[in-house]
């Protein structure tokens, strides 16, 4: 017995470390540059790429079927446009943004690196912080907003089970835009998201597949209800006599501002698509599937939102673009619960796919020694409380203004990513140099002045309107007109500026004769010894043999 106690070993508990784990590789850790990468930012190895074509399709179905898409189409109607205008705006907007999503997503498939790393090629290492910080703030805002949407339907679910919850006394001032019951529901949905924020992105594909099956069933069921309950007419908004209530210059302004907001709704994915496409094992050509798919899917969902809102107006006498409000008016509590569950699942999926994971990649790139994807997502969840998103969603106009503001910065960022890879560098990046700040993407003290100038020139025309949209009391005169088509203007102006500057002042130091892809780097790493002996990464050459040797002048980087 005594010998048993002597051999007994108490379990060891490891205290969490402030620094994230680093595995040495040519990209990060002891061999690479840990200041600029960690395991989650390194290119995905071939064996870890789990996303098939069907997983990518499920991802987009999961991302499309959510309350924001539903609400946004209905919000267009709230400012005086017709349902035909709304459908045309949604189709046009997603047709435009789908090309940008496909082009930037292809970069992730080829190099299997996230957006913050790929941005270094066009912006420089320190310059990329402009794009990263711009996006991380917006991603965290959108995470908070989707959490409000999820909280609304959680409130419907709880009330369906315990009707007394709907009569919970309110102790929060009306000026805050939220009630006690809504705050409780917000907290419960926020808490329910936490386990999913711990999941590895590869495993998230199962969540997206599940959502892409269950949520569309609910949406289609609501569409059927909308027409059956109105005798097949779809209600007043879909009537043949339903026309826009605005005309002339106001009609044009409303159409363009709504188009900008539609694009802004998913402008973040035009930038951060590599965060997901990097896990793809499918051919890069499948990224072009987004071009026909996204306009069709999102326009269909917009139509469902319009039809359901129209039916709700006919039945309940009010035009409310919040699906949680519509569901709460149904007399069948079981239908309320299951519809609320579907919308909560929708909010959960899109919150991770478009927001928390994007913010996590950005935070990891800013502080790679301390933050990985898991920690970044948890930080994003905590900051959601600071954003007070319920005030943003208090009115339809506030929602539209927020979405327009969202695209002011993302249009120029997306433009630089597209043109730098497909035009300036001719689809040829050195994936190793993307992780070493003294390499060919160093530019001038870590900043590519071409990208910075193009970004400023693209954002500047929209700044007066941006300021006015946030604070209408500030009169900017005609300066607010360009803001009507902020994303398109920013994308076009930045594209022209960046291409012209790169043509006049070509970044020759970052030009390479052929692309250096991660697979050949990992293959060389598995069979050879990697040493870093200097700073620069210029003139990478490879001999004509099949061996995995790289030759570099001046002995700066060797794989022997």
N, C-alpha and C positions, 0 to 999 in steps of 0.2 A: 504493500500500500504506500509505504514511504517513497519507494522508487517511482511510483506513479506520479506522486506530487513533485518529485525532483525533476521528472521528465516533462512535467506540464509547463507549457509556455503560454503566458498571457497574450491575448490578442493585441496586436499593435495598431494603434490609431495614429494616422498621419495627419498632422495639422495642415490646413490648406496653405499653400505658398502664395506670396504676393506675385511672384513671377510665374508666367505660364511655362509649361513644359516645352523644351526645345530639343528636337531630335536633329543631330548634325546632318547637314546635307549641303550640296553646292549652293542652295538657295538661302538657307537659314541655319541657325545654330552655330556650333563652334567653327565650322568650316565656312559658312556663309556670313551674311551680315544680319545678326539678330535684331539690330536696331530697325530694320526695314521689313522683317518678316517673322512669322512663326509657322508652326505646322499647318494651321488653318489657312494661311495665305499662300503657302507653297503650291505649285501646280499639282493637280490631281494625278496620281499615278494611274496607269492603265487599268490595273486590277480594281481600283476604287471607283471607277466610273460606272455607275449603275443605272443611269437614266436612259431608257430606250425612247424610241419615237412615241410610243403610246404613253410613256410617263410624261413626256413634254406636252402632248395633247391634253392629258389629264390635268397637268399643271395649269394650262391656259383655261380649260373649262372651269377648273376650281377657282381661278383668279377672276374669271368673268362673272360667274354667278354669285353676286353679292349685293347687299343693300345699296352700296354706293352707286353702282351702275343703274339700278332701279330708281333711286332717288334723283340722280342727276338728270335723266331724261324727263322725269316729271317736273323737275325744277325749271327746265326750259319752258314748259308750258306755263309755269307760274309767272313768267315775265312777259307773256302775251303772244308767244308763237304757237303755231298749230302742231298737231301730232305729226303731220307730214314733214314740217320743218324740223321737228325734233329727230325724226328717224333719218332724214337727210344729213343733219348735222353730225349725228353719231356715226353714221356710215363714212362720211367724209373724214371726220377726225381720226377714226381708227384706221382708215386706209392710209392716211398720211403717216401716222405714227408707226404703223406696222412695218413699213420699209426701214425705218430707223432701228426698230427693235430687231429686225432680222439681220441687218448689217452689223450692229454691235454684238448681237448674240453669236454671230459667226466667229467673231474674234475669240470669244470665250471657248467655243468648241475647238478651235485650232490650238490655243495656247493653254487652256484649262487653268487659267488664272482669273481671279476676281477683278471687278472693275477698278478698285483702288490701285492695284498693281499695274494693270494695263494702261491706266491713265498716266503713269510715269513716262511712257514712251512719247506722248504728245506734250505733256505739261512740264516734264522734268520732275525730279524727286520732290523738291520743296514746292514747286509750282503746282503739283497735283493736289496739294492741300486745299487749294482754292475750290477745286471741284469736289473733293471729299467732304469738306466742311459744309459746303452748300447743300450737298445731298443728305448728309447725316441729319442735319437740322430738319429738313423737310420730311425725311423718312420717319423720324420720331414724332413729328406733328401728326402725320397720317396714321401712325400706329395708335396714337391717342384717340383720333377721330373714329377709327374703326372699332376701338374698344367701347366707345359710346354707342355705336350702332349695335354691337353685340350685347351691351347692357340693356338696351331697349327691348330686345327680343327675349332676353332672360327675364325681364320683368313680366312680359306676356306669359312666359312659361310658368313662372311662380304663381301669378294670378290665376292661371287656368287650373292649377292644383289647389291653391288656397285663395279663393276670391277675396278674403279679408285683406290680403296684402295690397290690393288695389285701393283700399281705404286707409292705408297707413298714414297717420298724421304727419304733415310736413313741418319740419322745423328749420328749413333752409330758406333764406330770403328769396323772394321771386326774382330779384335782380341778378341772381347767380345763374339763372337759366336751367336749374335742375332741382328736383324734389328729393326728399329723403328716400322714397322708394326707388327712384332712379339712381341715387348714389349707392344704395345697397346693391342694386343690380349691376351697376358699373363695377363695383368691387368684386362681386362674385364672378363675373365674366373675366375680369382682369386676373383673378386668382386661378381660374380654370385654364388660362393660357400658359401658365408657368411650366407645367410638365412638358408641354410641346416645345418650349424654348430650350429645353435640355437636349432635344433630339438632334442627332446628326443630320445634316441636309440630305444625305443619301436616303435615310429612313423616312424623311418627310414625304417622299413620293407615294408612300402608302396612304398617308393622310389625304393627299391631293386626289389619288385614285378614288378613295372612299367618298370624298366630297363631290367629285365629278359625276358620281352615280346617284347619290341620294339627293343632292340639292336641285339638279335639273328636274327630277321627278316632282319635287314640290313646286317649283316655278311653273312647270307645265300644267300641274293640277290647278294652280291659281288662275292661270290663263283660261283654262276650260271653265272654271267657276265664273270668271268675269263675263264670258259670253253667254253661258247657259243662264245665269241669273239675270241677265238683261235682255233675254229673248233673242240672243244672237246679234244684237246691235253693238254691244261693247260699251254702251253708255254715251253720255253727251260729248265727251272729248273725241270720240271716234265717229261721230255723226257726220254725214256728208256736208252738213251746213257749218261744221266747225272750221273756222278760219282764224288766221292770226288777227289779234286785236290791235296790232301796231302796224304802221305803214311808213313808207318813205324812208328817210334817213334813220329813223328810229328802228325800223325793221332791219335794215342793213347792220346797224350797230348791234342790235340784239342777236342777229344771226352770227356775226363775227365774234362777238364776245362769248357766245355759247360754244362756238367751235373751239375757241381758245381754251375754254374750261373743260371741254371734252378731252382735248389733247392733254391738258394739264392733269386730268384724272389719271392717266397712265404714262405721263411723261417720265416718271421715275423709272419705269421698266425700259424705256428707250435708252436709259443710261446704265442701269444695273443688271441688264439681262445676262451679262457674263457671270454674275454671281451664281446663276443656276445652270446656264448652258455649259459651264466648265465641268459639270458632272455628267455630261452627255457622252454616251458611247456610240451614238448614231452619227451618220455622216453629216458634214456641215451643210449639205444641200437641203436638209430638212428644215433649216431655219427659214427658208423661203415659204414654207407652209403657212407661216403666220400672215402673209400678205392677203390671201383670200379668206383665211379662217377668222381672223380677228374682226374685220368689219361685219361679217355675217353673224357671228356669235353675239357680239356686243349689240348690234342693231336689234337682233331678236330679243335679247334681254330688255333692251330699252322699250320695245313694243309691249312686252309683258308688263313692265312697270306702268306704262301709259294706260293700257287696258284695265289693269287692276285699280289704278287711281280713278279712272273714269267710272268703273263699276261702283267703287266706294262712294263717289259723289252722288250717283243715282240712288244708292241704297241708304246712305247715311247723311246726305245733304251737305257734305263738306269735301273740299279738295285738299287732301293732305298727302304729301309725297313721302311720308315716312311709312314703310310697310308694317312696322310694329303697331302703328295706330290702326291701320286697316285690319290687321289680324285680331287685335283686341276687341273690335266691334262684332266679330263673328259670334253667333249664339252657341256654337258647339265648342265646348271646352277642350275636347280631345283634338279637334282640328287646330285650335289655338296653340295647344302644346306642341304638336308635331310640326306645325309650320314655324313656330318660334324656335324649335330645335334645329330645323333646317337652316334658318337664317343665322342662328348662332354659329353653326358649323361653317356657314359661308363666311361670316366675319372672321372666324378663327383662321381659316385657310388663307384668306387674302391678307390678313394681318401679318402672317409669317412670310408668305411668298413675296409680298411687295414692300414690306416695311421692316419688321424686326430683323430679318436676316440681312437686309441691305444695310441697315444701321449698324449691325454687328460687324460686318465686313469693314465698314468705314472706321468704326472705333478701333478695330484690331489693327488697321493700317496706321492709324494715328498713334497708337500705343501698343505696338506688337509685343513688347516685353511683358506687358501686364494684362492685356485683354486678348482673349480668343473669341471665337464665334459665340460660344455659350455665355461667357461673361458679358459680351456685348449685347446680346439679346436681353439679358436680365437688366442691364443698365437702361436699355431702351424702355423696358416695362416700368421701371421705377420713375423715369422721367415723364412718363405719360400723365402722372398726377400733376406735374408742374405745368403742363400745357393747358389746363382747364379747357378741354376740347368741347365741352357742352355749350360754351358760349359761341364757339365758331359755328356750331350747327343750329343756333337758335332760330335763324331765318333762312329762307331760300337765297336771298340776295347775299347774305353773309357767306353762305356755302359757295356760291358762284365766285365771289370776290376772292375767297381763299384759294380756290382752284386756279383762278387766273394768276394770282400771285405765285402760286406753286411753279408755274411754267416759265416765269421770267428768267430764272437761272438755269433751268434744266435744258432749255432749247439750245443755248450757246454751248453748254457742256457736251450735249449729245453731238452737236455739229463738229466740234473739235475731235471727238473720238472717231467719228465716221471718216472724216477727211484725212486725219493723220494716218490711219491704217490703210485705207483703200486707195488714197491718192499720193500723199506725201511720201510714205515709206513703201508704197507698192506691195502691201501685204507681207512685208518682211520685217519681223521683229527678232531680236535676240533675247530669248526668254531668260537666259542667265543674267544678262545685263540689267534686266528689269528689277533685279533684287540687289544690285550693287551700286551705291550712289556715286562712285567715282568712275563709272563706266561710260558707255557711249551716250547714255541719256542724262548725263550730268548737265549739258548745255552750259549756261552761264550761272555759276554758283547754284546749280540745282534748279534753275528756272528757265523755261523756254519762253523768251519774251514774245514770240509770235503768238502763242496761245493766250498769254495774259492780255496782250493788246486786243486780240480778236474777241476775247470774252468781254472786256470792258466796252468795246465798240458795240457788241451785240446787246449788252444789257442796258447801256446808257439811254437809248431812245424810249425805253419802257419805264424808266425810273420815275418820271413825273406822274404818269398814270398809276404806277404801283403805289406811290406815296398817297395819292388821292384816294385810291380804293381802300386803303387802310384807315385814312383819316379824311373823310369828305370835306371837313371844314377847311382844309388847305386847298386854296384855289390855284390850280396850275394851268388854267386856260386851255388852249388847244394842245398843250403838252400831254393831255391824257388820251388823245386820239390814237396814237400808235399802240397804246396798251390794249386796244380792242383786239388786236391780233398778235399778242405778245410772243407766244411760242414760235409762230411762223416767222415773224419779223426777226426775232432773236436768232433763230436757226439760220435763216438766209443771210443776214448781215454778217454773222460770225463766220459762216462758211466762206463767203466771198473774201472777207478780210484775212482769214487764216490761209486760204489757198494763195492769195496774192502775196502775202508776206513770205510764205514758204517758197514761192517761186522766185521772188526777188532776192531773198536771203535764205537759200536752201540750207537745211541742217545737215551738211555733208558729214559731220562727225558721227551722226547716228545712222547713216546709210550703210547697209551691208549687202554683199552680193547674193546671199540666200538666207532664208529664214532658219533660225535655230529653234527647234521645237522641243518640248519637254521630254518626249519619249526617248529621243536619242541621248539626251542628257542623263536621264535615269538609267538607261542601258549602259552608258559609259561609267556611271557612278557605281553600278553593281559589280563591274568587272575591273575597275581601275582605281587608282588613288588620285584624289583631287587635292590640289594645293593652290592656295591663293598667294601670289608673291608680289603683288603690286597694287596699283590703283586703277589704271586705265584699262578699258576693254576694247581697244580699237583694233580694226583690221582682223577680225576673226576669220580664219581660213580653215579648211579641212582638206586633207589630201584625198586622192582619188581612190584609195583602197577601201575595203569594207570594214577595216578596224575602227574602233571608237576613239581614235586619237584626235585631239584638237591641237593645232599648232598656232601659237601666238607670237608675234614679234615682241622682243624685249623681255620675254619670259614673264609676262604679267599674269596670264592665266594658263595653267597647264593641266591637262588630264593625260597622264602617262600610264 
